[in-house]
Amino acid sequence: MFKKLSKYIVLFSIVISSFFIANVSTHATDINKPFAVLLLGIDTGDLGRTEKGRSDVMLIATVNPEEENVVITSIPRDTYVDIPGRGMDKINHAYAFGGPELSIQTVENWLDIEIPYYMTVDMKGLSDVVDSVGGVDVVPPNTFEIGGFTFTEGQEVHLDGEKALAYVRERYTSGGDYARQKRQRQVIVGIAQSALNQSKGVKEVIDMATAINKYVGMNLNMFDLGKLVISHVDMRPTIAFNQFVGEGMKIDGIYYEQITDASFKENQQIIHDELEGKVTSDLNSEDTIQLETKNGSR
């Protein structure tokens, strides 16, 4: 019982778990209909910060429960968009101005979609959740140093919570924020895989639940969350990763990222197709993973 619960409570609560959100919220009428979730990593707990923070990690998870697939699309933190009531600004400022509600409204208007759900996790929470699943294994896409840690391109490394936080925070090396987005996605998948592949007892499950309850925010209560986990306990989604790509620009000395027309149209179309229940070819791209247990079972 606890082994099975431990796998899915973490899987749900971080990002891949967005796959399981559909059957109890008042927003949803059919658990098999596609839906979207806005996933926000907040910098409140990063480097000892205590203010409200900004959403320095922004991901849109579009989920097709019937086909058992998820498309997770990264949005650069400096993306130049219209924030309702605030005008043109960096998209990550929407959270500081109006919390997850304004972040959702901003992304909905930008992409012309409906986003009924959100999940937030602050940076301190990421560290604790990584520790609660026993750490994650990643292969760095580039070589860099940060906070006393050295990461070498192509060499697998095991990350505890502190090291994982450093790994996803660095954005001044080759590839900048886009390389950081890739590393964020690696840690997300690593959390899910670690949760799936470990046997845990009562204490470990309680530790995970405590980290989730303390640092993860969502527009679902814990009772509904438990029902969702049980309802989808045997699913193993195929997950594709995409990202909006832009070009840097400065306005009055402030740096912004202007998403190119080609990238915007391509990613918007993929998101719309997923929400309309279409299976896109992008789910077969090289940046696609299948969640599995160690014995290879789905």
KESELO-430222 format. One line per 4 residues: for each residue x, y, z of C-alpha. Coordinates in Angstrom, 1 decimal. Example, Ala and Ser with C-alpha at 12.3 -4.5 7.8 and 13.67 -1.06 7.14 Angstrom:
# KESELO-430222
12.3/-4.5/7.8 ~ 13.7/-1.1/7.1
# end
This chain:
# KESELO-430222
0.0/0.0/0.0 ~ 2.7/2.5/1.0 ~ 5.0/1.4/-1.8 ~ 2.3/2.1/-4.4
1.2/5.4/-2.7 ~ 4.8/6.6/-2.5 ~ 5.3/6.2/-6.2 ~ 2.4/8.3/-7.2
2.2/11.0/-4.6 ~ 5.5/12.4/-5.8 ~ 4.8/11.7/-9.4 ~ 1.6/13.7/-9.1
2.9/16.5/-7.0 ~ 5.8/17.7/-9.0 ~ 5.2/17.9/-12.7 ~ 4.7/14.7/-14.5
1.8/14.2/-12.0 ~ -0.1/16.9/-13.9 ~ -1.2/13.8/-15.9 ~ -3.5/12.8/-13.1
-5.5/15.9/-12.5 ~ -8.8/15.4/-14.2 ~ -11.6/13.6/-12.4 ~ -12.7/15.6/-9.3
-12.2/19.3/-9.8 ~ -15.2/21.4/-10.6 ~ -13.4/22.5/-13.8 ~ -13.5/19.0/-15.3
-16.5/17.2/-16.6 ~ -14.8/14.1/-18.2 ~ -11.6/12.5/-16.9 ~ -10.8/11.4/-20.4
-10.9/14.8/-22.0 ~ -7.5/16.6/-22.6 ~ -6.7/19.5/-20.3 ~ -3.8/21.9/-19.5
-1.9/22.6/-16.3 ~ 0.4/25.6/-15.6 ~ 3.4/24.5/-13.6 ~ 5.3/27.3/-11.8
8.6/27.1/-10.0 ~ 8.8/30.1/-7.7 ~ 12.1/31.7/-6.6 ~ 10.8/32.6/-3.1
12.9/29.9/-1.3 ~ 15.9/30.4/-3.6 ~ 19.0/31.8/-2.0 ~ 17.1/32.5/1.3
14.5/34.8/-0.3 ~ 11.3/35.3/1.6 ~ 9.4/37.7/-0.6 ~ 6.5/36.5/-2.9
8.9/35.8/-5.7 ~ 8.6/35.3/-9.4 ~ 7.9/32.3/-11.5 ~ 11.4/31.6/-12.8
10.2/28.2/-14.1 ~ 7.2/28.1/-16.3 ~ 5.9/25.0/-18.0 ~ 2.6/24.2/-19.7
1.6/20.5/-19.4 ~ -1.0/19.6/-21.9 ~ -2.5/16.2/-21.1 ~ -4.4/13.6/-23.1
-5.6/11.0/-20.6 ~ -7.2/8.7/-23.2 ~ -4.0/8.5/-25.2 ~ -1.8/8.5/-22.1
0.5/11.2/-23.3 ~ 1.7/14.6/-22.0 ~ 3.4/17.5/-23.8 ~ 5.4/19.7/-21.5
6.4/23.1/-23.1 ~ 8.9/25.4/-21.4 ~ 8.4/29.2/-21.5 ~ 11.5/31.3/-21.1
11.3/33.4/-17.9 ~ 12.0/36.7/-19.7 ~ 9.4/36.2/-22.5 ~ 7.9/39.6/-23.5
4.1/39.4/-23.2 ~ 1.1/41.5/-22.3 ~ 0.2/41.0/-18.6 ~ -3.4/41.9/-18.1
-3.7/45.2/-16.2 ~ 0.1/45.7/-16.3 ~ 1.0/46.0/-20.0 ~ 4.0/44.5/-21.7
6.5/42.9/-19.3 ~ 8.5/39.7/-18.6 ~ 6.1/36.8/-18.2 ~ 7.6/35.7/-14.9
6.5/39.0/-13.4 ~ 2.9/38.0/-13.6 ~ 3.2/35.8/-10.5 ~ 4.7/38.7/-8.5
1.9/41.0/-9.6 ~ -1.0/38.6/-9.1 ~ 0.0/35.1/-8.1 ~ -0.9/32.0/-10.0
-4.3/33.5/-11.1 ~ -2.6/36.3/-13.1 ~ 0.0/33.9/-14.4 ~ -2.8/31.6/-15.8
-4.7/34.6/-17.3 ~ -1.5/35.8/-19.0 ~ -0.7/32.5/-20.5 ~ -4.3/31.8/-21.5
-4.5/35.2/-23.4 ~ -1.1/34.7/-25.0 ~ -1.9/31.2/-26.3 ~ -5.7/31.4/-26.7
-6.3/28.4/-24.5 ~ -8.0/27.5/-21.2 ~ -5.9/26.4/-18.3 ~ -8.1/25.2/-15.4
-5.3/23.9/-13.2 ~ -2.0/25.1/-11.7 ~ 0.7/23.8/-9.5 ~ 3.5/25.8/-7.8
6.6/24.8/-6.0 ~ 9.2/27.1/-4.5 ~ 12.9/26.4/-5.0 ~ 13.4/25.2/-1.4
10.6/22.8/-2.0 ~ 12.4/21.4/-5.0 ~ 15.4/20.6/-2.9 ~ 13.3/18.8/-0.2
11.3/16.8/-2.7 ~ 14.4/15.6/-4.5 ~ 15.8/14.5/-1.1 ~ 12.5/12.8/-0.3
12.8/10.4/-3.3 ~ 16.4/9.6/-2.6 ~ 17.9/12.0/-5.2 ~ 17.9/11.9/-9.0
20.3/10.8/-11.7 ~ 21.0/13.1/-14.7 ~ 23.5/13.5/-17.5 ~ 24.6/17.2/-17.8
24.2/18.6/-21.4 ~ 27.1/21.0/-20.8 ~ 30.0/21.5/-18.4 ~ 29.8/24.2/-15.7
30.5/25.0/-12.1 ~ 28.2/26.5/-9.5 ~ 28.1/26.7/-5.7 ~ 31.1/24.5/-5.3
29.7/21.8/-7.6 ~ 31.2/20.7/-10.9 ~ 29.0/19.2/-13.6 ~ 30.7/17.6/-16.7
29.0/17.2/-20.0 ~ 28.0/13.6/-20.8 ~ 29.0/12.2/-17.3 ~ 26.0/10.9/-15.3
25.8/12.4/-11.8 ~ 23.6/11.7/-8.8 ~ 21.9/14.8/-7.3 ~ 20.7/15.3/-3.8
18.4/18.2/-3.1 ~ 21.1/20.8/-2.6 ~ 23.0/19.7/-5.7 ~ 19.8/19.5/-7.8
18.9/23.1/-6.8 ~ 22.3/24.3/-8.0 ~ 21.9/22.2/-11.2 ~ 18.6/23.8/-12.3
19.5/27.3/-11.2 ~ 22.6/28.0/-13.3 ~ 21.8/30.0/-16.5 ~ 25.0/31.9/-17.3
26.9/29.1/-19.1 ~ 26.7/28.0/-22.7 ~ 23.1/27.8/-23.8 ~ 21.9/30.3/-21.1
18.3/29.9/-20.0 ~ 17.5/27.3/-22.7 ~ 20.2/25.0/-21.3 ~ 18.7/25.6/-17.8
15.2/24.7/-19.1 ~ 16.6/21.4/-20.4 ~ 18.2/20.7/-17.0 ~ 14.9/21.5/-15.3
13.2/19.0/-17.4 ~ 15.8/16.4/-16.6 ~ 15.3/16.8/-12.8 ~ 11.5/16.7/-13.3
11.8/13.3/-15.1 ~ 14.4/12.2/-12.5 ~ 12.0/12.8/-9.6 ~ 9.3/10.8/-11.3
11.6/7.9/-12.1 ~ 13.1/7.8/-8.6 ~ 9.6/7.7/-7.2 ~ 8.6/4.9/-9.4
11.7/2.8/-8.8 ~ 12.0/2.9/-5.1 ~ 10.4/0.9/-2.3 ~ 9.4/3.1/0.5
8.0/2.6/4.0 ~ 5.8/4.7/6.2 ~ 8.4/7.2/7.1 ~ 9.5/7.9/3.6
5.9/8.4/2.4 ~ 5.3/10.8/5.3 ~ 8.5/12.7/4.4 ~ 7.3/13.0/0.8
3.8/14.1/1.8 ~ 5.3/16.6/4.2 ~ 7.5/18.2/1.6 ~ 4.6/18.3/-0.9
2.2/19.8/1.7 ~ 4.7/22.5/2.7 ~ 6.1/23.6/-0.6 ~ 3.6/22.6/-3.4
0.6/24.8/-4.1 ~ -2.3/23.7/-6.3 ~ -6.0/24.4/-6.9 ~ -6.9/20.9/-5.6
-7.2/19.9/-1.9 ~ -5.4/16.8/-0.5 ~ -8.6/14.7/-0.4 ~ -9.1/15.3/-4.2
-5.4/14.6/-4.7 ~ -5.7/11.2/-3.0 ~ -8.7/10.3/-5.2 ~ -6.7/11.2/-8.3
-3.7/9.1/-7.4 ~ -5.9/6.0/-6.8 ~ -7.9/6.6/-10.0 ~ -4.8/6.7/-12.2
-2.4/4.5/-10.3 ~ -1.4/2.1/-13.2 ~ -0.8/4.8/-15.9 ~ 2.6/5.4/-17.4
2.4/8.4/-19.7 ~ 4.6/9.1/-22.8 ~ 6.0/12.6/-22.2 ~ 7.3/14.9/-24.9
9.2/18.1/-24.2 ~ 9.1/21.3/-26.2 ~ 10.1/24.9/-25.6 ~ 9.4/28.3/-27.0
12.5/29.9/-28.5 ~ 13.1/33.6/-28.8 ~ 15.7/36.3/-29.5 ~ 17.1/38.6/-26.8
16.3/42.3/-27.0 ~ 16.6/45.3/-24.7 ~ 14.0/48.0/-23.9 ~ 15.2/50.9/-21.8
18.2/48.8/-20.8 ~ 16.1/45.9/-19.6 ~ 16.6/42.4/-21.2 ~ 13.6/40.6/-22.6
13.1/37.5/-24.8 ~ 11.0/38.0/-27.9 ~ 9.6/34.6/-29.0 ~ 10.0/34.2/-32.7
6.9/33.9/-34.9 ~ 7.9/30.5/-36.1 ~ 8.4/29.1/-32.6 ~ 5.2/30.6/-31.3
3.1/29.3/-34.1 ~ 4.6/25.8/-33.9 ~ 4.3/25.4/-30.2 ~ 0.8/27.0/-30.0
-0.4/24.5/-32.7 ~ 1.1/21.6/-30.8 ~ -0.7/22.7/-27.6 ~ -4.0/23.3/-29.4
-3.7/19.9/-31.1 ~ -3.1/18.2/-27.8 ~ -6.1/19.9/-26.2 ~ -8.2/18.9/-29.1
-7.3/15.2/-28.6 ~ -5.0/14.9/-31.6 ~ -1.9/12.8/-31.4 ~ 0.9/14.9/-32.8
4.1/13.7/-34.5 ~ 6.1/15.6/-31.8 ~ 5.3/12.8/-29.4 ~ 7.8/10.7/-31.4
10.6/13.3/-31.3 ~ 14.0/12.5/-29.8 ~ 13.1/14.6/-26.7 ~ 10.4/12.1/-25.6
10.5/9.7/-22.7 ~ 8.4/6.8/-21.4 ~ 8.0/6.5/-17.7 ~ 9.0/2.9/-16.7
9.8/1.0/-13.6 ~ 13.3/-0.7/-13.3 ~ 11.9/-4.0/-14.7 ~ 10.8/-2.1/-17.8
7.1/-2.4/-17.1 ~ 4.7/0.4/-17.9
# end
